[in-house]
Every structure is written in C-alpha cells, then in structure tokens.
Amino acid sequence: MDQLQFDDATKKELATFLEREQAHARVNDSIRNLTGMCWDKCITSTPGSRFARGEESCLSNCVERFLDTSIFIVTQVQRQQQQLLQAQGDSQLSP
C-alpha cells in the first residue's frame, strides 16, 4: 500500500485540525459527564413537561459549581505551568 506524503504546510494543517477536533471531543465529553452528574443529583422525580420544585435551581447550581471549579482548576494549572517555565528559564540563565 502506498504511503501518502504531505508537505509541511499540509502536515501542520492536519495537526491543527486534529487538535481542534480532540478539543471538541473533550468539551462534548465534559458536557455529557456534567449532564449525567447533575441529572442524577438533581432530578428526583419522573421527568415530565416541567421540572419538579427545586430541580431547576438544583440543576443551575450544579452547573455553576462545575463551571466555577473547572475555571479554578484551569487557572491553577496555567499558573503552575507559568511558574515552571519561569523557573526553567531562570535556571538556564544561571551560570
């Protein structure tokens, strides 16, 4: 079977496309997990045309807590990465 040969620009475009699709898949996976988690936690009655009393606010609070926590974690990871990169840069500058 012949192997396809791509130029550097095409390889870069394919890599960018794959990264974007993987990011979309991760977002979709997170949404699915969030939906299932909050649904199991908040929906206590048989679903009908309307949520039972308190279920709507429970769902809203569950989603808000999840998003707040996710943003906090991402911020902390970014801060740690910056500190690590800065420390690596500082160690390379030292004789």
TORKOL-4160 file (C-alpha; in steps of 0.2 Angstrom, whole numbers, padded with zeros to 4 digits, m for minus):
95
<pt num="1" X="0000" Y="0000" Z="0000"/>
<pt num="2" X="0007" Y="0017" Z="m0005"/>
<pt num="3" X="0010" Y="0029" Z="0009"/>
<pt num="4" X="0004" Y="0047" Z="0007"/>
<pt num="5" X="0017" Y="0060" Z="0008"/>
<pt num="6" X="0011" Y="0078" Z="0014"/>
<pt num="7" X="0021" Y="0094" Z="0013"/>
<pt num="8" X="0025" Y="0103" Z="0030"/>
<pt num="9" X="0010" Y="0115" Z="0027"/>
<pt num="10" X="m0002" Y="0101" Z="0025"/>
<pt num="11" X="0005" Y="0092" Z="0040"/>
<pt num="12" X="0003" Y="0107" Z="0051"/>
<pt num="13" X="m0015" Y="0110" Z="0044"/>
<pt num="14" X="m0019" Y="0092" Z="0048"/>
<pt num="15" X="m0011" Y="0093" Z="0066"/>
<pt num="16" X="m0021" Y="0109" Z="0069"/>
<pt num="17" X="m0037" Y="0101" Z="0063"/>
<pt num="18" X="m0034" Y="0085" Z="0074"/>
<pt num="19" X="m0030" Y="0096" Z="0089"/>
<pt num="20" X="m0046" Y="0106" Z="0086"/>
<pt num="21" X="m0057" Y="0090" Z="0084"/>
<pt num="22" X="m0049" Y="0082" Z="0100"/>
<pt num="23" X="m0053" Y="0098" Z="0110"/>
<pt num="24" X="m0071" Y="0097" Z="0103"/>
<pt num="25" X="m0072" Y="0079" Z="0109"/>
<pt num="26" X="m0066" Y="0084" Z="0126"/>
<pt num="27" X="m0079" Y="0098" Z="0128"/>
<pt num="28" X="m0093" Y="0086" Z="0122"/>
<pt num="29" X="m0087" Y="0073" Z="0134"/>
<pt num="30" X="m0086" Y="0085" Z="0149"/>
<pt num="31" X="m0104" Y="0091" Z="0144"/>
<pt num="32" X="m0110" Y="0073" Z="0144"/>
<pt num="33" X="m0102" Y="0070" Z="0161"/>
<pt num="34" X="m0109" Y="0086" Z="0168"/>
<pt num="35" X="m0126" Y="0082" Z="0161"/>
<pt num="36" X="m0127" Y="0065" Z="0169"/>
<pt num="37" X="m0119" Y="0070" Z="0185"/>
<pt num="38" X="m0131" Y="0085" Z="0188"/>
<pt num="39" X="m0146" Y="0075" Z="0181"/>
<pt num="40" X="m0143" Y="0061" Z="0194"/>
<pt num="41" X="m0140" Y="0073" Z="0208"/>
<pt num="42" X="m0155" Y="0084" Z="0205"/>
<pt num="43" X="m0169" Y="0075" Z="0196"/>
<pt num="44" X="m0178" Y="0065" Z="0209"/>
<pt num="45" X="m0195" Y="0063" Z="0201"/>
<pt num="46" X="m0201" Y="0056" Z="0184"/>
<pt num="47" X="m0197" Y="0069" Z="0171"/>
<pt num="48" X="m0212" Y="0077" Z="0163"/>
<pt num="49" X="m0215" Y="0093" Z="0154"/>
<pt num="50" X="m0209" Y="0103" Z="0169"/>
<pt num="51" X="m0196" Y="0100" Z="0182"/>
<pt num="52" X="m0202" Y="0097" Z="0200"/>
<pt num="53" X="m0200" Y="0110" Z="0213"/>
<pt num="54" X="m0182" Y="0114" Z="0217"/>
<pt num="55" X="m0175" Y="0103" Z="0202"/>
<pt num="56" X="m0172" Y="0118" Z="0191"/>
<pt num="57" X="m0162" Y="0128" Z="0204"/>
<pt num="58" X="m0153" Y="0112" Z="0208"/>
<pt num="59" X="m0148" Y="0110" Z="0190"/>
<pt num="60" X="m0142" Y="0128" Z="0189"/>
<pt num="61" X="m0132" Y="0127" Z="0205"/>
<pt num="62" X="m0124" Y="0111" Z="0200"/>
<pt num="63" X="m0119" Y="0118" Z="0183"/>
<pt num="64" X="m0112" Y="0134" Z="0190"/>
<pt num="65" X="m0102" Y="0124" Z="0203"/>
<pt num="66" X="m0095" Y="0113" Z="0190"/>
<pt num="67" X="m0090" Y="0128" Z="0179"/>
<pt num="68" X="m0083" Y="0138" Z="0193"/>
<pt num="69" X="m0072" Y="0123" Z="0199"/>
<pt num="70" X="m0067" Y="0120" Z="0181"/>
<pt num="71" X="m0061" Y="0138" Z="0178"/>
<pt num="72" X="m0052" Y="0137" Z="0195"/>
<pt num="73" X="m0043" Y="0121" Z="0190"/>
<pt num="74" X="m0038" Y="0128" Z="0173"/>
<pt num="75" X="m0032" Y="0144" Z="0181"/>
<pt num="76" X="m0021" Y="0135" Z="0194"/>
<pt num="77" X="m0014" Y="0123" Z="0181"/>
<pt num="78" X="m0009" Y="0138" Z="0170"/>
<pt num="79" X="m0001" Y="0147" Z="0184"/>
<pt num="80" X="0009" Y="0132" Z="0189"/>
<pt num="81" X="0014" Y="0130" Z="0171"/>
<pt num="82" X="0020" Y="0148" Z="0170"/>
<pt num="83" X="0030" Y="0146" Z="0186"/>
<pt num="84" X="0038" Y="0130" Z="0180"/>
<pt num="85" X="0043" Y="0138" Z="0163"/>
<pt num="86" X="0049" Y="0154" Z="0173"/>
<pt num="87" X="0059" Y="0143" Z="0184"/>
<pt num="88" X="0066" Y="0133" Z="0169"/>
<pt num="89" X="0071" Y="0150" Z="0161"/>
<pt num="90" X="0079" Y="0156" Z="0177"/>
<pt num="91" X="0089" Y="0140" Z="0178"/>
<pt num="92" X="0095" Y="0141" Z="0160"/>
<pt num="93" X="0101" Y="0159" Z="0163"/>
<pt num="94" X="0111" Y="0155" Z="0179"/>
<pt num="95" X="0130" Y="0150" Z="0176"/>
